[in-house]
Amino acid sequence: MNSLSMCESNALETLHLEGTGVSGPIPSSIGNLSSLIELDFSSTQLSGSIPASIGNLSSLRTLDLSYTQITGPIPMSIGGLSSLRTLDLSYTQIIGTIPESIGELSELIELRITNSSLRGVISECHFKNVKNLKWLQIEFEAPNKPLVLEVSSDWIPTFSVEEISMSNFQIGPNFPSWIATQKDLSDLTLRNVGISDTIPDSIWNLCARQRIDTLDLSQNQIKGRVPNSLEFFSAGFVDLSFNHIEGSFPLWYNVSYLHFGTNLFTGQIPQNIGEVLGSGVGVLDFSGNFLTGSIPSSICELTSLEVLTLSNNSLWGELPNCWMDMKGLKVLDISTNNISGKIPRSIGSLSSLNFLLLNSNNFHGKLPSSLRNCTSLRSLDLSRNGFFGNIPTWIGGSLSSLKIISLRSNFFSGKIPSQLCNLWMLHFLDLSHNILSGFIPQCLGNLNALQSNIGRLATNNTGYEEHMMVVTKGRELEYSTTLDLVNSIDLSRNNLSGKIPDGITRLVGLGTLNLSMNHLTGKIPEKIGDLQNLETLDLSINKLSGQIPPSISSLTFLSHLNLSHNNLSGKIPSSNQLQTISTDASIYAGNSGLCGLPLANNCPDTNTSPPPTSAKVDGENEEDLDGEWMDLLWFYIGIVMGFIVGFWSFWGILFFKKSWRIAYFRFLSLYIG
């Protein structure tokens, strides 16, 4: 159906077109359907604004326009929907303010407005006669808070909701006191709403009195402390991350998902954490705090744990060897701490593990062969440690699901195993800053995931947001949500030798190629221009020779290039793309045989002599030339006169000032002597 047309019908009660191809605007004649009870246009191609005539549908109970291209303001006439129970305007393009007439919807049970362009103020008037509301959802994806909730501190709503979900608009700075009046509340989300207050006791009392399935107060500036333990409190999901909460490690034993990351928690992880929290906890996130001490072995008693994130703390000691019974663990992130020792062999028991991040610690030793049993691994980050020995060949054999490998800044030696080429999902390989030797494997061009520029979507059902430091475009940047779209090979700062494999030019999806600071010889592959998505190319500090391939000019996305300190020769290719990268000659420095811009040395076949100044330019008259000659004449006269005045001023002073003359000749004799 290409467009929506309406005719009068007093008998029509339900109109469901959800998920169809209907498009175009909602006709104003829809107001003639006086018997309509349900109107569902969700997930269609409808556009245009909501007609004012919709307010004539006094019998309407459900109005669902979610996931459409509906734009324009919410009409004031919406207050005429006296029987309306469900209003869903989620994921539309509506603009303007929310009309106060929405407060006349006395039968409203469910109000959902998500990801719109609304702005302005929501006040008590918007809920004046709304007495039956159970689900209140007002959320924006943009974090700039275009909407403001302004109610008095003593406001008591006429409704008692079960679910409140508000995010990315302004409610704070004080914690809204009216929340504590909601006696039926089970889900509370106030994410990024500008609260810089403490959590009042009334909220904790509310949590203790009734079942709270969700408590999400993340991404605010909430300060103070939270109770160390909550008696009778149970919740499915608690997220207090990205706040300023301080105190010791809280033990909330009836919570399934605990997110306390990026706060100000201090002290040690309790030795009895496994006993107190029990086997019911599925997610434990205390990343980005100030925890100290060692990781207690009782943490392995949390046998239902799927995500354990303790990164970015000050934990020390060795990782306990107790992971045998944690069969469901999918994420183990202990990066950026001071953990030392070897990787425990029992880590190999984690057959469901998707993410193993031990980077930026003090681990050492060889990689235990038991890791080959972690056959579900998708991301392995062991960078910035003290690991040594050969890179095991079983990584490319047993860990076939690997998409990301980072062994950067360790002491791995030997050759790059060709078995890595079997990892058909691998799109990020960082082996830089080691002491690897030998040739770059010829089969590297067979990496399937890099042979296409088609983006991939992360299939991550753990709720964990992976993060990694990536060196690209000459800088080190942290990637998280877009990490799955980063295509990179970094083998820099090793002892690799031989030629750059020609097959590497088949990796058309590659965004970063860094082979710098090795001992590579031979030529740059002629088909380097086939890497059409390349943004960073660094081949500096090698022994490459020959000319820069002309095809390099085809790299239209290239924004960072470094070919310095090689044995390259010939003319630097000129193209609009190369000229826009940089006029800095340092990217070609240390190649004595190179010539052409932006270097100062010109190529032998380039005529750089300036045109004779006496030549007459087309269209230039004799008066213009005479004027230029007169200007030039007066220029030279000025130089001569300046010399004469300066000369006689100096020697004249010496002739008449005896003290200056004596001082000058004394200085001259000392200088010459």
C-alpha positions in Angstrom: 0.0 0.0 0.0 1.6 3.2 -1.1 -0.7 5.8 0.6 -3.4 5.9 3.2 -6.9 7.0 2.3 -9.9 7.1 4.6 -13.6 7.0 4.0 -16.4 7.5 6.5 -17.4 4.3 8.4 -19.3 4.3 11.6 -18.7 0.6 12.2 -14.9 0.4 12.0 -13.5 -0.2 15.5 -9.9 -1.4 14.9 -7.4 -0.4 12.3 -4.1 -2.2 12.4 -1.6 -1.5 9.7 1.6 -2.1 11.7 4.6 -3.4 9.8 3.0 -2.7 6.4 4.4 -0.6 3.5 1.8 2.1 3.9 3.2 5.6 3.3 2.3 9.2 3.0 0.5 11.4 5.5 -2.4 10.5 7.8 -5.5 12.0 6.1 -7.5 14.5 8.1 -10.6 12.4 7.2 -9.4 10.0 9.9 -11.4 12.1 12.4 -14.6 10.8 10.8 -14.0 7.3 12.1 -16.0 8.0 15.2 -16.3 4.4 16.4 -12.6 3.7 16.2 -11.2 2.1 19.3 -7.7 0.9 18.2 -5.4 2.7 15.8 -2.0 1.1 15.2 0.3 2.5 12.4 3.6 1.5 14.1 6.6 0.4 11.9 5.2 1.9 8.7 6.4 4.6 6.3 3.8 7.2 7.3 5.0 10.8 7.3 3.7 14.3 7.7 2.1 15.6 10.8 -0.7 14.3 13.1 -3.9 15.9 11.8 -5.9 17.9 14.3 -9.0 16.0 13.5 -7.6 13.0 15.4 -9.0 14.7 18.5 -12.5 13.8 17.3 -11.9 10.1 18.1 -13.4 10.2 21.6 -13.8 6.4 21.7 -10.1 5.7 20.8 -8.3 3.7 23.4 -5.0 2.9 21.6 -3.0 5.3 19.4 0.4 3.8 18.3 2.5 5.8 15.8 5.8 4.4 16.9 8.6 3.7 14.5 7.2 6.0 11.7 8.4 9.1 10.0 5.6 11.2 11.5 6.8 14.8 12.1 5.4 18.1 13.2 4.0 19.0 16.6 1.6 17.0 18.8 -1.8 18.7 18.1 -3.6 20.4 21.0 -6.7 18.5 20.0 -5.1 15.3 21.4 -6.7 16.2 24.7 -10.0 15.3 23.2 -9.2 11.6 23.2 -11.1 11.1 26.4 -11.0 7.3 26.3 -7.3 7.0 25.4 -5.4 4.4 27.4 -2.2 3.9 25.3 -0.3 6.7 23.5 2.9 5.6 21.9 4.9 8.2 19.9 8.3 6.4 20.3 10.9 6.8 17.5 9.1 9.4 15.5 10.2 12.8 14.2 7.7 14.9 16.2 8.9 18.3 17.2 7.9 21.2 19.3 6.5 21.0 22.9 4.2 18.5 24.6 0.8 20.3 24.8 -0.7 20.7 28.3 -3.9 19.2 26.9 -2.4 15.8 27.3 -3.2 16.3 31.0 -6.9 15.8 30.1 -6.4 12.2 29.2 -7.9 10.9 32.4 -8.0 7.2 31.2 -4.4 7.2 30.1 -2.5 4.1 31.3 0.6 4.0 29.1 2.5 7.0 27.8 5.6 6.4 25.7 7.6 9.1 23.9 11.1 8.1 22.9 13.8 9.5 20.6 11.9 12.5 19.4 12.9 16.1 18.9 10.6 17.5 21.5 11.8 20.4 23.7 10.4 22.8 26.3 9.0 22.2 29.7 6.9 19.4 31.2 5.0 20.6 34.3 2.3 19.4 36.7 -0.3 20.6 34.3 0.7 17.8 31.9 -0.6 15.3 34.5 -3.5 17.3 35.9 -6.2 14.7 35.4 -4.0 11.7 34.6 -5.1 9.3 37.3 -4.6 5.8 35.9 -1.1 6.1 34.5 1.0 2.9 35.0 3.8 3.2 32.4 5.6 6.5 31.9 8.4 6.5 29.4 10.0 9.7 28.1 13.5 9.0 26.7 15.9 10.7 24.2 18.9 9.3 22.6 20.7 12.6 22.3 22.4 13.6 25.6 21.8 17.4 25.3 18.6 17.4 27.5 16.2 19.4 25.2 13.3 18.8 27.6 12.9 19.9 31.2 10.7 18.5 34.0 9.7 21.3 36.3 7.4 20.4 39.2 7.2 21.7 42.8 9.1 19.9 45.5 5.9 18.9 47.3 4.1 17.7 44.3 2.2 14.4 44.8 0.9 12.9 41.5 -2.6 11.6 41.2 -1.3 8.5 39.6 0.8 5.6 41.0 2.9 4.1 38.2 4.6 0.8 38.0 7.3 1.8 35.5 9.2 5.2 35.2 11.8 5.4 32.5 13.3 8.8 31.8 16.6 9.6 30.2 18.6 12.4 28.6 16.4 15.2 29.7 16.6 17.6 32.7 15.0 16.6 36.0 17.7 17.6 38.6 19.7 18.9 40.2 17.7 17.6 43.2 16.4 14.1 43.4 12.7 14.2 42.5 10.8 13.7 45.8 7.6 12.6 44.1 9.2 9.3 43.1 8.9 8.1 46.7 5.1 8.5 46.5 4.8 5.8 43.9 3.7 2.8 45.9 3.4 0.4 43.0 6.8 1.2 41.4 8.8 -1.8 40.2 11.0 -0.2 37.5 12.8 3.1 38.0 15.1 4.6 35.3 16.4 8.1 35.7 19.5 8.0 33.4 21.4 11.2 32.6 18.8 13.6 34.0 21.2 16.0 35.7 20.8 14.8 39.3 23.7 16.0 41.5 22.0 15.2 44.8 22.3 12.2 47.2 19.9 9.4 47.0 17.3 10.1 49.8 16.5 7.5 52.4 12.9 7.5 51.1 14.1 5.8 47.9 16.0 3.1 49.9 12.9 2.6 52.1 10.9 2.2 48.9 13.3 -0.4 47.6 13.1 -2.3 50.9 9.3 -2.3 51.0 8.6 -3.7 47.5 10.1 -5.7 44.7 12.2 -3.5 42.5 13.1 -5.2 39.2 15.1 -2.2 37.8 16.9 0.6 39.5 18.9 2.7 36.9 20.3 6.0 38.1 23.4 5.9 35.9 25.2 8.8 34.1 24.3 11.5 36.7 26.4 13.2 39.3 24.9 11.5 42.3 27.1 11.8 45.3 27.3 10.4 48.8 27.2 6.8 49.9 24.9 3.9 49.3 24.0 1.3 52.0 26.6 -1.4 52.4 23.8 -4.0 52.5 20.1 -3.7 51.9 18.0 -6.0 54.0 14.9 -7.3 52.2 16.1 -5.5 49.0 15.9 -7.5 45.8 16.2 -6.4 42.3 16.9 -7.9 38.9 19.0 -5.0 37.6 20.8 -2.1 39.4 22.9 0.4 37.5 24.5 3.3 39.5 27.5 3.7 37.2 29.0 7.0 36.1 28.3 8.9 39.2 30.3 10.2 42.2 29.2 7.6 44.8 31.9 6.8 47.4 32.4 4.4 50.2 33.4 0.7 50.5 32.4 -2.2 48.3 28.6 -2.7 48.8 27.3 -6.3 49.2 23.8 -6.4 47.8 23.1 -10.1 47.9 19.6 -10.2 46.2 20.6 -8.4 43.0 21.2 -10.2 39.7 23.0 -7.4 37.8 25.2 -5.0 39.7 26.7 -2.0 37.8 28.8 0.3 40.0 31.4 1.3 37.4 33.0 4.7 37.2 32.4 5.9 40.7 34.6 6.7 43.8 34.5 3.3 45.6 37.6 2.6 47.7 38.9 -0.2 49.8 39.3 -3.9 49.1 36.9 -6.5 47.6 35.5 -8.4 50.6 37.1 -11.8 51.1 33.7 -13.3 51.6 32.1 -11.8 48.4 31.2 -15.2 47.0 29.5 -16.3 50.3 27.5 -13.1 50.7 26.4 -12.4 47.1 25.7 -16.1 46.5 25.2 -17.8 43.2 22.4 -15.6 41.9 24.5 -12.6 40.6 25.0 -12.6 36.9 26.8 -9.3 36.3 29.4 -7.6 38.6 30.8 -4.4 37.3 33.1 -2.3 39.6 35.3 -0.9 36.8 36.7 2.6 37.0 36.9 2.9 40.8 39.7 3.0 43.3 39.6 -0.5 44.7 42.9 -1.9 46.1 44.1 -5.3 47.4 43.9 -8.6 45.7 41.0 -10.4 44.0 39.8 -13.0 46.5 39.4 -16.6 45.4 35.8 -16.6 46.8 34.8 -14.6 43.8 34.8 -17.9 41.9 31.8 -19.0 44.1 29.7 -16.7 42.0 28.9 -19.6 39.7 26.1 -17.9 37.8 28.3 -14.9 36.9 28.3 -14.0 33.2 30.2 -10.7 33.3 33.0 -9.8 35.7 34.5 -6.3 35.1 37.1 -5.0 37.5 39.1 -2.9 35.1 40.7 0.5 35.8 41.3 0.0 39.5 44.4 -0.4 41.6 44.1 -4.1 42.3 47.3 -6.1 42.8 48.5 -9.6 43.6 48.0 -12.7 41.4 44.8 -13.8 39.7 43.4 -16.7 41.7 43.4 -20.2 40.1 39.8 -21.0 40.9 37.8 -20.6 37.7 36.8 -24.3 37.0 33.2 -24.0 38.0 32.3 -20.7 36.3 31.1 -22.4 33.2 28.8 -19.5 32.2 31.3 -16.7 32.4 31.4 -14.7 29.1 33.3 -11.6 30.1 36.5 -11.4 32.2 37.8 -7.9 32.2 40.6 -7.1 34.7 42.5 -4.7 32.5 44.4 -1.7 33.7 45.4 -2.8 37.2 48.6 -4.0 38.8 47.9 -7.8 38.7 51.0 -9.9 38.4 52.0 -13.5 38.0 51.0 -15.9 35.3 47.6 -16.6 33.7 46.0 -19.3 35.8 45.5 -22.6 33.9 41.9 -22.8 35.2 41.0 -19.9 32.9 41.0 -22.5 30.2 37.9 -24.0 31.8 35.9 -21.0 30.6 34.5 -22.6 27.5 31.8 -19.9 27.2 34.2 -17.0 27.5 33.7 -14.3 24.7 36.0 -11.5 26.1 39.3 -12.0 27.9 40.9 -8.6 28.7 44.0 -8.7 30.9 45.8 -5.8 29.2 47.8 -3.2 31.1 48.9 -5.3 34.0 52.1 -6.9 35.1 51.4 -10.5 33.9 54.4 -12.5 32.7 55.3 -15.9 31.4 54.2 -17.9 28.4 50.5 -18.3 27.4 49.1 -21.4 29.0 48.1 -24.1 26.5 44.8 -24.5 28.5 43.6 -21.2 26.8 43.0 -23.3 23.6 39.9 -24.6 25.3 38.3 -21.1 25.4 36.8 -21.9 22.0 34.1 -19.2 22.2 36.6 -16.3 22.5 35.9 -13.4 20.2 38.3 -10.8 21.8 41.7 -11.5 23.3 43.6 -8.5 24.7 46.8 -9.2 26.5 48.6 -6.0 25.5 51.0 -4.1 27.8 52.2 -6.9 30.0 55.4 -9.0 30.2 54.4 -12.1 28.3 57.2 -13.8 26.3 57.9 -16.8 24.2 56.4 -17.7 20.8 52.9 -16.8 19.8 51.1 -20.2 20.0 50.0 -21.7 16.8 46.9 -23.1 18.4 45.4 -19.5 18.5 44.7 -19.8 14.8 43.5 -23.4 15.2 41.4 -23.7 18.3 40.1 -20.2 18.7 38.3 -19.9 15.4 35.8 -17.3 16.6 38.5 -14.7 17.3 37.7 -11.3 15.9 40.1 -9.2 17.8 43.7 -10.0 18.9 45.9 -7.5 20.7 49.3 -8.7 22.0 50.9 -5.3 21.8 53.8 -4.2 24.0 55.0 -7.6 25.3 58.1 -9.7 24.7 56.8 -12.2 22.2 59.5 -13.6 19.9 59.8 -15.9 17.0 57.8 -15.8 13.8 54.2 -14.7 13.2 52.4 -18.1 13.0 50.7 -18.5 9.6 47.8 -20.3 11.4 46.5 -16.8 12.3 45.4 -16.6 8.6 42.7 -19.3 9.4 40.8 -16.9 11.6 38.1 -16.0 9.1 36.4 -13.5 11.5 39.6 -11.6 12.5 39.4 -7.9 11.6 41.8 -6.4 14.3 45.3 -7.7 14.7 47.9 -5.9 16.8 51.2 -7.6 17.4 53.2 -4.4 17.6 56.0 -3.5 20.1 57.4 -7.0 20.5 60.5 -8.7 19.2 59.0 -10.8 16.5 61.2 -11.8 13.6 61.0 -13.5 10.2 58.7 -12.7 7.3 55.2 -11.4 7.3 53.1 -14.5 6.4 52.1 -14.5 2.7 48.7 -15.8 3.7 47.8 -12.6 5.6 45.8 -11.5 2.5 43.5 -14.4 3.1 41.8 -12.9 6.2 38.2 -13.1 5.1 36.8 -10.4 7.4 39.1 -7.8 5.9 38.4 -8.8 2.2 35.2 -6.8 2.3 34.2 -3.2 3.2 30.8 -4.4 4.5 30.4 -3.3 8.1 29.6 -5.9 10.7 27.2 -5.6 13.6 28.2 -6.8 17.1 26.2 -9.7 18.3 26.7 -9.1 22.0 24.0 -10.3 24.4 26.0 -9.8 27.6 25.3 -6.1 28.0 29.1 -5.6 28.2 30.5 -2.7 26.2 34.0 -3.7 25.1 36.7 -1.0 25.0 40.2 -0.9 23.6 43.0 1.5 23.0 43.7 1.6 19.2 46.6 3.4 17.5 45.3 4.9 14.3 45.9 8.1 12.4 49.1 8.7 14.4 47.2 8.8 17.7 46.1 6.4 20.4 42.3 6.5 20.8 39.9 4.5 22.9 37.1 2.7 21.0 34.1 1.1 22.5 30.7 1.0 20.7 32.4 1.2 17.3 35.2 -1.2 18.0 33.6 -3.9 16.0 33.9 -1.7 12.9 37.7 -1.0 13.3 39.7 -2.9 10.7 43.4 -2.8 11.6 46.7 -4.6 11.2 49.6 -3.3 13.3 52.9 -5.1 13.2 55.1 -2.1 14.0 58.2 -2.0 16.1 59.4 -5.6 15.7 62.3 -7.2 13.9 60.4 -8.4 10.8 62.2 -8.7 7.5 61.6 -9.6 3.9 59.0 -8.1 1.6 55.5 -6.8 2.2 53.3 -9.6 0.8 51.5 -8.6 -2.3 48.4 -10.4 -1.1 47.9 -7.8 1.6 46.3 -5.6 -1.1 43.3 -7.9 -1.2 42.2 -6.7 2.2 40.0 -4.0 0.7 38.2 -3.5 4.1 41.4 -2.5 5.9 41.4 0.9 7.6 44.8 0.9 9.3 48.0 -0.7 8.1 51.1 -0.1 10.2 54.3 -1.9 9.4 56.7 0.8 10.6 60.0 0.3 12.6 61.0 -3.1 11.1 63.6 -4.3 8.6 61.3 -4.7 5.6 62.9 -4.7 2.2 61.7 -4.7 -1.4 59.1 -2.4 -2.9 55.8 -1.1 -1.8 53.2 -3.4 -3.5 52.1 -1.9 -6.8 48.4 -2.5 -6.0 48.5 -0.7 -2.7 45.8 1.5 -4.2 43.4 -1.4 -4.1 43.0 -0.8 -0.3 40.2 1.5 -1.0 39.1 2.0 2.6 42.6 2.7 4.0 42.8 5.7 6.3 46.2 5.1 7.9 49.3 3.8 6.1 52.6 3.8 8.0 55.6 2.1 6.4 58.3 4.3 8.0 61.7 3.3 9.3 62.2 0.3 7.2 64.5 -0.5 4.2 62.0 -0.3 1.4 63.3 0.7 -2.0 62.0 1.6 -5.4 59.4 4.1 -6.4 56.2 5.0 -4.5 53.5 3.2 -6.6 51.3 5.7 -8.5 48.2 3.7 -7.3 48.7 5.2 -3.9 46.9 8.2 -5.3 43.7 6.1 -5.4 43.5 5.9 -1.6 40.7 8.5 -1.3 40.1 7.9 2.4 43.8 8.2 3.3 44.3 10.8 6.1 47.5 9.7 7.7 50.6 8.7 5.7 54.2 8.0 6.7 56.8 6.7 4.3 59.8 8.3 6.0 63.3 6.8 6.6 63.4 4.2 3.8 65.4 3.9 0.6 62.6 5.1 -1.7 63.4 6.9 -4.9 61.8 8.7 -7.8 59.1 11.3 -8.0 56.4 11.5 -5.3 53.0 10.8 -6.9 50.9 13.9 -7.1 47.2 13.8 -6.6 44.5 15.8 -4.9 44.3 13.3 -2.1 48.0 13.2 -1.3 48.1 17.0 -1.4 45.3 17.3 1.2 46.9 14.9 3.6 49.8 17.2 4.6 52.2 19.7 3.3 54.7 18.4 5.9 57.7 17.0 4.1 58.6 14.9 7.2 56.3 12.1 5.9 58.8 11.5 3.1 62.0 12.5 5.0 65.0 10.2 5.1 64.5 9.0 1.5 67.4 10.6 -0.3 66.3 9.4 -3.7 62.8 11.0 -3.5 62.0 14.2 -5.3 59.1 16.5 -5.9 56.6 18.3 -3.7 56.4 18.6 -0.7 60.2 18.0 -0.6 62.5 20.9 -1.5 64.6 18.9 -4.0 63.1 18.9 -7.5 63.1 16.0 -9.9 65.7 16.2 -12.7 63.1 16.5 -15.4 61.3 19.3 -13.7 61.9 22.9 -15.0 61.8 25.1 -11.9 63.3 28.2 -13.4 61.1 31.2 -12.9 59.8 32.9 -16.0 61.8 36.0 -17.2 60.5 39.1 -15.5 60.9 41.1 -18.8 58.4 38.9 -20.6 55.2 40.7 -21.5 52.1 39.0 -20.2 49.1 38.7 -22.4 46.8 41.7 -21.9 49.4 43.7 -20.0 49.9 47.3 -21.3 53.1 49.3 -21.5 52.0 51.7 -18.7 51.8 48.8 -16.3 55.3 47.6 -17.2 56.7 51.2 -16.9 55.1 51.4 -13.5 56.7 48.2 -12.3 60.1 49.4 -13.6 59.8 52.7 -11.7 58.9 50.8 -8.5 61.9 48.5 -9.0 64.2 51.6 -9.6 63.1 53.4 -6.4 63.5 50.1 -4.5 67.2 49.9 -5.5 67.7 53.6 -4.8 66.4 53.1 -1.3 68.9 50.2 -0.7 71.8 52.4 -1.8 70.7 55.4 0.3 70.2 53.2 3.3 73.7 51.8 3.0 75.3 55.2 2.7 73.4 56.6 5.7 74.2 53.5 7.8 77.9 53.5 6.8 78.6 57.1 7.6 76.5 57.1 10.8 78.7 54.3 12.2 82.1 55.6 11.2 81.1 59.2 11.9 80.4 58.4 15.5 83.7 56.6 15.9 85.5 59.6 14.4 84.0 62.1 16.8 83.6 59.9 19.9 87.1 58.9 21.2 85.7 56.7 24.0 83.6 54.7 21.5 86.6 54.4 19.2 88.9 53.0 21.9 86.2 50.5 23.1 85.5 49.3 19.5 89.2 48.7 18.6 89.8 47.0 22.0 86.9 44.7 21.3 88.2 44.0 17.8 91.7 43.2 19.0 90.3 40.8 21.6 88.0 39.1 19.1 90.8 38.7 16.4 93.3 37.6 19.0 
